Amino acid sequence: MEDYTVYNNHYRYMNRVLNSLKMHNSSIPITGGSFSEVFRTTGQSSIEVPESMDSIFEEASERYHVPLNLLKAVAKAESNFNEKAVSSAGAQGVMQLMPATARALGVEDPFDARSNIMGGAKYLSEKLEQYHGNIDLTLASYNAGSGNVSKYGGVPPFPETINYIKKIKEYMGMELSANRSVQTAQRGNIGFNMPYLTTGTELGNALYMIEVMKLKMQNQLHDVII
């Protein structure tokens, strides 16, 4: 049986956008244009769309060549997959990036799950390369900083860091799943980014449903204007 949860999330999202257009725009020109054309008439260059957090982890893992179980284990230990988490030290988001680190990684909004996860994956990728694939040193650097790894010539003798590495390795042996959707920012070309749709059948179903949603919204918006 098909799982239409993601499709339903898109449906609800598009209806929220439609309601926003109705509230804030008394006259929106649509002359048979697509939903994306209508959206562009409002001057929007960034929108938020629902995405599966697990699919973001998979994409980040492939993009930065970081083992998926390592990436998810770090997120589980750091924030328990909470994109709004803030630590007492000021670390933010799913991967608990410090503000300065987030900026260095190009993360504009540390509370945007997609951006934060991509930033964390990039950082882990850099550390794995720096330490020649040594996971213990990579995790020690993530937790205590590269400076302390250099200072002690290996894993720093900090109980917190030692326990951190142990916890991550335990999580790596589990089947972890965030098991939820998050709203993530999409900029530039207005459309629907669906990297988690991997088969022709799923993609065909999604495209069909989106076309139906577009038609529904265009008809509703047309009724409101006239």
C-alpha positions as CSV (number, residue, x, y, z in Angstrom):
1,M,0.0,0.0,0.0
2,E,1.3,3.5,-0.9
3,D,2.2,5.8,2.0
4,Y,0.6,9.1,1.1
5,T,1.7,11.0,4.3
6,V,4.2,13.1,2.4
7,Y,1.8,13.8,-0.3
8,N,-0.8,14.9,2.2
9,N,1.7,17.2,3.9
10,H,2.3,18.9,0.5
11,Y,-1.5,19.2,0.1
12,R,-1.9,20.9,3.4
13,Y,1.1,23.1,2.7
14,M,-0.2,24.3,-0.6
15,N,-3.6,25.1,1.0
16,R,-1.8,27.2,3.6
17,V,0.0,29.1,0.9
18,L,-3.3,29.6,-0.9
19,N,-4.9,31.0,2.3
20,S,-2.0,33.3,2.7
21,L,-2.4,34.6,-0.9
22,K,-6.1,35.2,-0.3
23,M,-5.4,37.1,2.9
24,H,-2.5,39.3,1.7
25,N,-3.3,39.8,-2.0
26,S,-6.6,41.4,-3.1
27,S,-5.7,41.1,-6.7
28,I,-3.4,38.5,-8.1
29,P,-3.2,38.2,-11.9
30,I,-3.6,34.6,-13.1
31,T,-4.3,34.1,-16.7
32,G,-4.0,30.3,-16.9
33,G,-0.6,30.3,-15.3
34,S,0.8,27.6,-13.1
35,F,1.0,27.6,-9.4
36,S,4.7,28.6,-9.5
37,E,3.9,31.5,-11.8
38,V,1.1,32.7,-9.4
39,F,3.5,32.4,-6.5
40,R,6.1,34.4,-8.2
41,T,3.7,37.3,-8.7
42,T,3.7,37.8,-5.0
43,G,7.4,38.5,-5.0
44,Q,8.3,35.5,-2.9
45,S,11.8,34.1,-3.3
46,S,11.8,31.7,-0.4
47,I,9.1,29.3,0.8
48,E,8.9,26.5,3.4
49,V,8.0,23.0,2.4
50,P,7.4,19.8,4.4
51,E,10.2,17.2,4.1
52,S,10.9,13.9,5.7
53,M,13.8,14.4,8.1
54,D,15.1,10.9,7.3
55,S,15.3,11.8,3.6
56,I,17.4,14.8,4.5
57,F,19.8,12.6,6.4
58,E,20.0,10.3,3.4
59,E,20.7,13.2,1.0
60,A,23.3,14.7,3.3
61,S,25.0,11.3,3.8
62,E,25.3,10.9,0.0
63,R,26.4,14.5,-0.7
64,Y,29.2,14.6,1.9
65,H,30.1,10.9,2.0
66,V,29.3,10.5,5.7
67,P,28.0,7.1,6.9
68,L,24.3,7.4,7.4
69,N,24.3,5.6,10.7
70,L,27.0,8.0,12.0
71,L,25.1,11.1,10.9
72,K,21.9,9.9,12.5
73,A,23.7,8.8,15.6
74,V,25.2,12.2,16.1
75,A,21.8,13.9,15.6
76,K,20.2,11.5,18.1
77,A,22.9,12.2,20.7
78,E,23.0,15.9,20.1
79,S,19.3,16.9,20.0
80,N,17.2,13.8,19.7
81,F,16.3,15.0,16.2
82,N,14.9,18.3,17.6
83,E,15.5,21.1,15.0
84,K,14.6,23.8,17.6
85,A,17.0,22.5,20.4
86,V,19.4,25.0,22.1
87,S,22.0,23.9,24.5
88,S,23.2,25.7,27.6
89,A,26.4,26.5,25.7
90,G,24.4,28.0,22.8
91,A,24.6,25.1,20.3
92,Q,21.6,25.1,18.0
93,G,19.5,22.8,15.9
94,V,19.4,19.1,15.0
95,M,23.2,18.8,14.9
96,Q,23.8,21.3,17.7
97,L,26.1,23.7,15.8
98,M,27.6,26.6,17.6
99,P,26.7,29.9,15.9
100,A,30.3,30.6,14.7
101,T,30.6,27.1,13.3
102,A,27.3,27.3,11.6
103,R,28.3,30.5,9.8
104,A,31.6,29.0,8.8
105,L,29.7,26.1,7.3
106,G,27.4,28.4,5.4
107,V,24.3,27.6,7.5
108,E,22.2,30.7,7.4
109,D,19.4,29.5,9.7
110,P,20.6,26.9,12.2
111,F,17.0,26.1,13.1
112,D,16.2,25.1,9.6
113,A,16.5,21.3,9.7
114,R,17.8,20.9,6.2
115,S,20.4,23.6,6.5
116,N,21.6,22.4,9.9
117,I,21.8,18.7,8.9
118,M,23.8,19.6,5.8
119,G,26.1,21.8,7.8
120,G,26.7,19.0,10.4
121,A,27.3,16.5,7.6
122,K,29.8,18.8,6.0
123,Y,31.6,19.3,9.3
124,L,31.7,15.5,10.0
125,S,33.0,14.9,6.4
126,E,35.8,17.4,7.0
127,K,36.8,15.8,10.3
128,L,36.7,12.3,8.9
129,E,39.1,13.4,6.1
130,Q,41.3,15.3,8.6
131,Y,41.6,12.2,10.9
132,H,41.8,9.7,8.0
133,G,38.4,8.1,8.7
134,N,39.1,7.6,12.5
135,I,35.6,7.9,14.0
136,D,36.8,8.3,17.6
137,L,38.9,11.3,16.7
138,T,36.1,12.7,14.5
139,L,33.6,12.5,17.4
140,A,36.1,13.8,19.9
141,S,36.6,16.8,17.7
142,Y,32.9,17.3,17.2
143,N,32.4,17.2,21.0
144,A,35.5,18.8,22.4
145,G,37.0,20.6,19.5
146,S,40.0,19.9,17.2
147,G,42.2,22.0,19.5
148,N,41.8,19.5,22.4
149,V,42.4,16.5,20.1
150,S,45.7,18.1,19.0
151,K,46.6,19.1,22.5
152,Y,46.2,15.6,23.9
153,G,47.4,13.8,20.8
154,G,44.1,11.8,20.5
155,V,40.8,11.6,22.4
156,P,40.9,14.1,25.3
157,P,40.7,12.5,28.7
158,F,37.4,14.3,29.4
159,P,34.6,12.0,30.9
160,E,32.0,13.9,28.8
161,T,33.9,13.3,25.5
162,I,34.6,9.6,26.4
163,N,31.0,8.9,27.2
164,Y,29.9,10.9,24.1
165,I,31.9,8.6,21.8
166,K,30.6,5.5,23.6
167,K,27.0,6.7,23.2
168,I,27.4,7.6,19.5
169,K,28.8,4.1,18.8
170,E,25.9,2.5,20.6
171,Y,23.5,4.5,18.5
172,M,25.4,3.6,15.3
173,G,24.4,0.0,16.0
174,M,20.7,0.8,16.1
175,E,18.1,1.4,13.4
176,L,17.6,5.0,14.0
177,S,14.8,7.0,12.4
178,A,13.6,10.6,13.0
179,N,10.2,9.4,11.8
180,R,8.8,12.8,11.2
181,S,8.4,15.7,8.7
182,V,9.8,19.2,9.2
183,Q,9.3,22.5,7.4
184,T,12.4,23.5,5.5
185,A,13.3,26.6,3.5
186,Q,13.4,26.3,-0.3
187,R,14.9,29.2,-2.3
188,G,15.4,30.1,-5.8
189,N,13.3,28.1,-8.3
190,I,9.9,27.7,-6.9
191,G,8.8,24.1,-7.0
192,F,8.7,20.9,-5.0
193,N,11.9,19.3,-4.0
194,M,11.2,15.6,-3.4
195,P,14.5,13.8,-3.2
196,Y,12.9,11.0,-1.2
197,L,10.8,9.9,-4.2
198,T,13.0,7.3,-5.6
199,T,10.9,5.1,-7.9
200,G,9.1,6.0,-11.1
201,T,5.8,5.0,-9.6
202,E,6.2,7.2,-6.5
203,L,7.3,10.1,-8.7
204,G,4.5,9.6,-11.1
205,N,1.9,9.5,-8.3
206,A,3.4,12.6,-6.7
207,L,3.5,14.6,-9.9
208,Y,-0.1,13.6,-10.7
209,M,-1.3,14.7,-7.2
210,I,0.6,18.0,-7.4
211,E,-1.0,18.8,-10.8
212,V,-4.4,18.1,-9.3
213,M,-3.5,20.4,-6.3
214,K,-2.4,23.2,-8.6
215,L,-5.6,23.0,-10.6
216,K,-7.7,23.0,-7.4
217,M,-5.9,26.1,-6.0
218,Q,-6.0,28.0,-9.3
219,N,-9.7,27.4,-9.5
220,Q,-10.2,28.5,-5.9
221,L,-8.1,31.6,-6.3
222,H,-9.9,32.5,-9.5
223,D,-13.2,32.2,-7.7
224,V,-12.0,34.5,-5.0
225,I,-10.8,37.2,-7.4
226,I,-13.9,37.3,-9.6
